[in-house]
């Protein structure tokens, strides 16, 4: 009974619709940040992610007033070299900033330093970073920097999804054992604006697995999520 109740409680948490995606809101205009990371930028000085609209508006203001380039959020001078930006990130790492810790981990990962990347991402995940959880799920699945462990990989994938990571939610849907659970994942991801999930729902609709009404509701939710990010 205890195991059954534990599984029920976990399912309640897992299938609860997050209030927003893991990206959160722009700290300047307070609109939801787009899921596409190319439409926003992370500031190395404060680890804040600012939407392109606010970054551009601040850039124009600085040009007009002939000011030096500074962070649009904390007003710290913009680094002029990659070395300076890296130093800024390391200062944030020393302050236990999960975003900075995750970014340093990513740097090591892309250089093939899986062991070091695993350490950084584990620390970032412990501090609540959804992206780090998603990265760890991949490392456990592939056995990069750690022994393969499907159970731990699934745990980190779920933690990322619970925190509002649409990509993690989509991956859970793809690997679910029942269509009912997969559909729940897809709808949650669609409500967050996930393009891949709406495309998969479209295929399900074509195959007769999703009703016309449910698919129409999903389309409206997906469009609403996209509209909410426009600054």
N, C-alpha and C positions, 0 to 999 in steps of 0.2 A: 504493500500500500504506500509506503514512504517513497519508494522509487517512482511509482505511478504519479503520486502527487507532485513530486519534484519535477517530473517530465511535463506535467500539466502547467506548473508555474513557469517553467522555462519557455514553453510554447506561448504562454500569455505575453511574456516579455518579448519574445522573438517576433511575434506577429502583431505587435502594437505599432501603429503608424507613427513614425518620428515626426516631430513638429517641423523639422527642416532637414536638409541634407547635412552631411558631415562638414560641408564647406562653410556653413553658417551664413552670416550677413556681412556685408561690407561695413567696416567700422565708421565710415564717414556718412554714407547716404542711408545706411541701415536696410538696404534692399538685399534680398537673398543673392548670394554669389552664384554665378553661372557654374554648371558642372564642368564645362570646358575650361581647363586651367589657363588656356591661351587668352581668355577674356578677363583675366585678372593678373595681378602681380604680387608676389610676396616681398615684403621689405626686410632686408637682412638685418636692419638695425633694431627692429621691434617684433619681427616675425608676423606682423599683421598682413593679411591678404586684402588688397584694395582693388575694387572693380576698375576696369579700364576707363569707364566714364569719369569717375572721380579723379583718377590719376591724370587723365588728359586735361580736365578742368583745372586742376592744380598746376599743371605744367604751363597752361596758357596764362594763368595768373602770375606765375613767376616770370614768364617772358615779358608780360605787360609792365610789371613793376620792376623789371631788371634785377631780380633777386637771384641769389645762388641756388642751385638745385638742392632741394631738401626732401625728405620723406613726406608724403602728403598727409601722413597721420601724426607721427611724433616730432616732425620737423628736424630730425637729425640730418646732417649733411649727407647727400647721396654719395656712396662710394664711387671712386673713379677707376678702380681696378678690381679684378676678381680677388686678388689677395686681400684687399681691404674688406671686401664683402665677406670673405671667409672668416676674417678676424671678428667681424661683427657677429656672425653666426656662432662662433665659438664662445663669445661673451654671453650669448643667449643660452648656449648649452650649459655653461657654468651656473646659470640661474635656473636650471631645470626646466627650460622652455621645451615642451614636447614637440612643437613644430620644428624648431631648430635642430633638436636631437634627431628627429626623423630625417631632415634634409641632409645632415652630415652622414647618417646611415646610408642614405641613397647614393651619396657620393662614393662611399666605399663599395657599395654593391656593384655599381657600374664599372668599377675598377677591378672587380673580381674578388674583393675582400669580403667574402661572405661571412666569415666568422665575426669580423668587426661590425659589419652591417647588422648581423643578428643581435649583437649586444646593444647597439644603439636603438634598433627598432623594438627590442624587448623593453628597454627603459621607456621609450616613448609610449608604447602600448600600456605600460603600467601607469603612465600619467594620463591615460585616457585618449590617446590619439587614434582615431579610427583608421587612418591611412596606414599607420604602423601595424595595426592588427591585420589589415588586408595583406600587407607585404609579408607578414609572418606566416599567414595561411599558405602563401605561395611557397615560402621557404620550407615549411614542413611538408608540403605536398611533393616538392621536388628534391628534398633532402639537401638543400643548399645551406652550408654552415651548421647543419644540425641533422640528426638522423630522421629519416622519413617517419612521419607519424600522422596518419589520416585523422585520428581523433583530435589531436591538438590543432591540426590544420582546420578542421571543421569548427572547433571552438573559436579560433581567432576570426574565421570568416563570419560566424554568427555575431561575434562582438562588434565587428565592423558594420555589419548590417543593422544591428540594433542602434548603433550610433548614427545611422542615416547615410551609410555609404551605398549608393545605388549599384555600383559595380559588384560589390560583395553580395548584395541582395539578388542580383541577376545570376551570379554564379551559384548561389544556393538554389535558385529556381531550376537551373539546368541540371543540378545533381540530386534533386529531390526524388524520393521513391514513389510518391503519389502525386497525381495531377492536382488534387485539391490543395496540397501544401505548395506546390510549384506556382499555382495560380495566385495564391495569397501573396507570395513573394513578388510576383510580377506586378500585381496591382499596387503594392506598396512602393515599388521602384518607379512605376509610372507616375504615381502621385508626387514623386520627387523630381520628375522631369527626365527620367532615363530613356534615351532614344532606343537602345537595344531592346529594352523591355516592351516598349510599345510596338516594335516591329515583331517581336515574338508573339505578343497578344494578337497582332494582325493575322499571323499565320494560324494561330489557334482558332480565330474567328472563321477564317477561310475553311478550316477543317471541320467546322461545326462544333468545336469544343467550348466556344464562348458565345453567349447570346448577343444579338444585335444591340440590345439595350445596354448590356454590360460593356461591350466594346465602345459604344458611343460615349458612355460615361467616362471610360478610360481616356478616350481621345480628348474630351473636355478637360479632364484633370491634368493631362500631359501639357496641353496648350496653356492652361492657367499657370502651371509651374514655370513654363518658359517665359510667359508674359511678366511674371512677378520679378524676374531678374533684370528687366530692361531699365537702364538708368539714363 
